[in-house]
Amino acid sequence: MDPHLTHDEPASDAPHPRKRLTLVRRFHIGLAVIGTLSAAAGIAIAIDGGFEFNRTKVLTGIGVIFVSTAFYIAMLFVRDEDET
């Protein structure tokens, strides 16, 4: 037993709940950023393909938009708080 631990501090190696919450929030922000920037890139690819009458580019842009939307929606299902 570590003599520096008081009776209030847990002896486990689990991250502190406040630190865990901060990491989860950063993960939320990261997913939102990836989703938003990817959607913007997909829109740009689709528009560029439309100007060039290139169906493959348009479909690729639409695919990027769908994938980025999935990232953005995944952010909504990550728990924000600890269940203790």
C-alpha positions as CSV (number, residue, x, y, z in Angstrom):
1,M,0.0,0.0,0.0
2,D,1.3,3.4,-0.9
3,P,1.8,5.6,2.1
4,H,1.0,8.7,0.1
5,L,-2.5,7.6,-0.7
6,T,-5.2,8.8,1.7
7,H,-8.4,6.9,2.4
8,D,-10.3,9.1,-0.1
9,E,-8.1,8.4,-3.1
10,P,-8.6,5.2,-5.2
11,A,-5.6,2.9,-5.5
12,S,-6.5,1.9,-9.1
13,D,-4.8,3.0,-12.2
14,A,-8.0,4.3,-13.7
15,P,-8.0,7.9,-15.0
16,H,-9.6,10.5,-12.8
17,P,-13.3,11.0,-13.7
18,R,-12.7,14.7,-14.5
19,K,-9.7,13.9,-16.8
20,R,-11.7,11.1,-18.5
21,L,-14.6,13.6,-19.1
22,T,-12.1,16.0,-20.7
23,L,-10.8,13.3,-23.0
24,V,-14.3,12.3,-24.0
25,R,-15.1,16.0,-24.8
26,R,-11.9,16.3,-26.9
27,F,-12.9,13.1,-28.7
28,H,-16.4,14.7,-29.4
29,I,-14.7,17.8,-30.8
30,G,-12.3,15.8,-32.9
31,L,-15.2,13.8,-34.4
32,A,-17.1,17.0,-35.1
33,V,-14.0,18.6,-36.8
34,I,-13.4,15.5,-38.9
35,G,-17.1,15.3,-39.9
36,T,-17.4,19.0,-40.8
37,L,-14.1,19.3,-42.8
38,S,-14.7,16.0,-44.6
39,A,-18.2,17.1,-45.6
40,A,-16.8,20.4,-46.9
41,A,-14.2,18.4,-48.9
42,G,-16.9,16.1,-50.2
43,I,-19.0,19.0,-51.3
44,A,-16.0,20.6,-53.1
45,I,-15.2,17.3,-54.9
46,A,-18.9,16.9,-56.0
47,I,-19.1,20.5,-57.3
48,D,-15.7,20.2,-59.1
49,G,-16.9,16.9,-60.7
50,G,-20.2,18.7,-61.7
51,F,-18.3,21.4,-63.4
52,E,-16.2,18.8,-65.3
53,F,-19.2,16.6,-66.0
54,N,-17.3,13.8,-64.3
55,R,-19.8,11.4,-62.8
56,T,-17.1,9.5,-60.9
57,K,-16.0,12.7,-59.1
58,V,-19.6,13.6,-58.2
59,L,-20.2,10.1,-56.8
60,T,-16.9,10.2,-54.9
61,G,-17.9,13.5,-53.4
62,I,-21.3,12.1,-52.4
63,G,-19.6,9.1,-50.8
64,V,-17.2,11.4,-48.8
65,I,-20.3,13.3,-47.6
66,F,-22.0,10.1,-46.4
67,V,-18.9,8.9,-44.6
68,S,-18.3,12.3,-42.9
69,T,-21.9,12.4,-41.9
70,A,-21.4,9.0,-40.2
71,F,-18.4,10.4,-38.3
72,Y,-20.5,13.4,-37.2
73,I,-23.4,11.3,-36.1
74,A,-21.1,8.9,-34.2
75,M,-20.2,11.9,-32.0
76,L,-23.8,11.9,-30.7
77,F,-23.6,8.4,-29.4
78,V,-20.4,8.8,-27.4
79,R,-21.2,9.1,-23.7
80,D,-20.4,12.4,-22.1
81,E,-20.5,11.4,-18.4
82,D,-19.4,8.5,-16.3
83,E,-22.1,6.0,-15.3
84,T,-21.1,5.7,-11.7
